[in-house]
Amino acid sequence: MGAGRFGREHLRELVQLEAEGRLVLGAVVVQTEASQQRLANELHVPVHRSLTAELLDTVDAVVIATPAETHVGLVRQALTKCHVLVEKPLSDRAEEAELLVREFAGHGKHLMVGHNYRFHPAIEKVKALVDAEPQAPRLVEFAMLNEVDGESIRSDRNPNLEFLHAFDIMDFLFSQEPTVETARITGRSHEISVRYGDSVHCVMNIGWHSAPRVRRLVVRYSGVTLACDLLRNTVTVQRKNRVDTVNLPPQPVSLRRQFEKFISVIQGEADNPMPPAAAARIIALAQRTTPGIRKRRPRVAVIGGGVFGMNCALELSSGCEVTLIERHAEFMEGVSFVNQWRHHSGFHYPRSYDTIQEIRSAKAAFERHYHDAILRSIPAYFCPAATGIEIPAERYVAACASNYLSFRFEYPPSNIVDRDRIALSLLSDEGVYDFERLRDMTKARLSEAGNVKIELASEVVDGALLADGTKKLTILCGGRAHEEDFDYVVNATYSNINLMAKWFSFPAEPLRFDLYEMLLLRIDIDPICVTVLDGPFTSLLGTGKDNLFLLSHIHDSVLKSDITDDGLPPDWGDIQSNRGNMLQSASSYFPILAEAQVIESRYATRAVNAFARDFDARPTVVRNHGFGCWSVLGGKILTCVSNAREIAAAIASAAGVASAAGSASRPMKS
Ligand SMILES: Cc1cc2nc3c(=O)[nH]c(=O)nc-3n(C[C@H](O)[C@H](O)[C@H](O)COP(=O)(O)OP(=O)(O)OC[C@H]3O[C@@H](n4cnc5c(N)ncnc54)[C@H](O)[C@@H]3O)c2cc1C
């Protein structure tokens, strides 16, 4: 039944199977007279315009490939006399499909629903690999996206129902009911996050986007990644350093296999792989996870009151009820304070053009708000070392010039920097943060913003992901714990970034932690900033206040390093300062240090990607975990506004846009 786009594909396979003696084609039923005439000329069997009881008496089975809304009626009619294979979806309403299941329970005929991706060679391969893997996956990501076209922008097209295959593939791989379900709208697509059991997280991105078609499934385990491209029919298996790619036969193999299976089912040789109850389960999941229109402003927890968390709270405040939770009694007490306070232009990253680009694109948004917290009058010099090997002077200048950095050739005073130890010197346009000013300005913006509830001296100690996607956080304040519920969580806890992964059993980010020491010095000279690059990367940075300077050294500042199994910062135990070695190493470049008075050591736990190939890169990493949870690991202060906007825009689009009108019976919180 049906000879439209899909119907013709079915017909082609059926004709082929008949030629191979696997079945006898009894008749074809089409809707229009034109189709009837055309097919009557092509085929040797009768072509009808309706399904009649007499016709059903002449056949053993019916294949239905008509428009979705006709499926249930036709199935009901045909199933009284014949076995039926019906194209998916069985129905666009789970209740209707469930009713059908009850109506025909035990009546003796087989109804198989055509979820043909179960027979797709690449999906079959992934299923075999998933079943063979001894460990459970940590994360499953599936993108099933079509390019936006005229048809797709019709607002009544619900991606959940149009891309039902995505739900079916997850059901096929994990054969379980999800324990957690959340969804959000992203433009013309939906991001659906489901968890199976305690820890298998699947994030599906389905619908339409402005790029070409994507059909990509990635299953991540600890140490193993399976990546399947359904358009190229490839499955790539990466185990540690080994990558194997399997090329599978082109389509339409799956349709043929589906028919072969159907024949086996009706001959009693195989179990029905897709009975109506399973189809109803998949439709119900698609319905339940259709994002609805939110009736109230979403509640967002921002954990971490550093410069990133504060700016996330600010950007979110216009559309959401925000709670900003910080364990210290004051804001910006973490690495937002213990850092070198450079307002980067890019001179620090001659080997990471990506980082320079990130700086260039983020700078304006930051300066629009915090221009007055940047000290511009302190000269900032960058000097490749005379013995430079990795970044010799010519290469350094070329890197700066080709990235359009603003500089001129000029040396710092020779009593400050030993000219024999440097190859040349660039006077840059970099500024330095006035830390107190930056903090005060950010706090002032927060108090003006409204919609931001501030919880200082409050530590988030636990979290739970509830079945409807609500995030329940346990917050310890003044020795007492209380719980709060949120629709979204933004995790801006820097070195504690994997705490959320622990609470919600998301995969942890592999991090290397460095215990880092900086010296605060008093030197009776005008403020100046000098950085010696290459091997010894040594910095003396004027703070602009009270003749105070910050000193750091690439090796001697790093007291300890560790990559922990759980991705959480180690307990460093008693910390022994390395100030003697720092001063000695740095003095070989900065003779002025002979006059320096040490005020204090400042210690920070630096968190960087454990296995970054680009060793010098310091990108800010925004991670969308699905389930309405984001993490942001700040690489540089000046990206805090643009990264906060990125997260706020994602949450706003989820919260403020009406869903495609589906027939969802229980639209979930978007
Ligand atoms: C040694 C060093 C030098 C640097 N130099 C520069 C520089 O010169 N210029 C530059 O732009 N960038 C620099 N950076 C990077 C910059 O410091 C960071 O990108 C930025 O400060 C990160 O801000 P944040 O808000 O993410 O982190 P933080 O300021 O550390 O904020 C995280 C907050 O989360 C809170 N928190 C953690 N766990 C919990 C919990 N369970 N409950 C509640 N609160 C919690 C912490 O108390 C903390 O206040 C440097 C970094 C390091 C390590």
The ligand as a Gaussian input file, in Angstrom:
#p B3LYP/6-31G(d) Opt

LIG

0 1
 C       48.586000      30.882000      37.583000
 C       47.537000      31.479000      36.735000
 C       47.763000      32.689000      36.094000
 C       46.797000      33.231000      35.279000
 N       47.002000      34.426000      34.696000
 C       46.030000      35.010000      33.978000
 C       46.199000      36.310000      33.435000
 O       47.207000      36.932000      33.629000
 N       45.182000      36.823000      32.710000
 C       44.021000      36.131000      32.463000
 O       43.144000      36.632000      31.780000
 N       43.837000      34.905000      32.972000
 C       44.803000      34.344000      33.728000
 N       44.598000      33.108000      34.265000
 C       43.346000      32.440000      34.040000
 C       42.220000      33.044000      34.888000
 O       42.674000      33.230000      36.189000
 C       41.027000      32.142000      34.889000
 O       40.642000      31.875000      33.564000
 C       39.821000      32.753000      35.558000
 O       40.161000      33.448000      36.717000
 C       38.861000      31.659000      35.923000
 O       37.804000      32.218000      36.630000
 P       36.702000      31.290000      37.270000
 O       35.610000      32.154000      37.710000
 O       36.377000      30.200000      36.331000
 O       37.481000      30.584000      38.481000
 P       37.574000      30.987000      40.020000
 O       37.875000      32.399000      40.190000
 O       38.489000      30.004000      40.646000
 O       36.107000      30.767000      40.501000
 C       35.589000      29.499000      40.815000
 C       34.793000      29.656000      42.064000
 O       34.045000      28.468000      42.319000
 C       33.950000      28.339000      43.721000
 N       33.582000      26.956000      44.024000
 C       34.276000      25.826000      43.730000
 N       33.593000      24.750000      44.149000
 C       32.439000      25.203000      44.698000
 C       31.322000      24.555000      45.286000
 N       31.245000      23.230000      45.401000
 N       30.305000      25.324000      45.773000
 C       30.354000      26.682000      45.672000
 N       31.408000      27.346000      45.119000
 C       32.426000      26.602000      44.624000
 C       35.338000      28.715000      44.212000
 O       35.329000      29.075000      45.569000
 C       35.687000      29.881000      43.288000
 O       35.387000      31.132000      43.859000
 C       45.576000      32.548000      35.090000
 C       45.333000      31.347000      35.742000
 C       46.301000      30.814000      36.562000
 C       46.012000      29.523000      37.262000

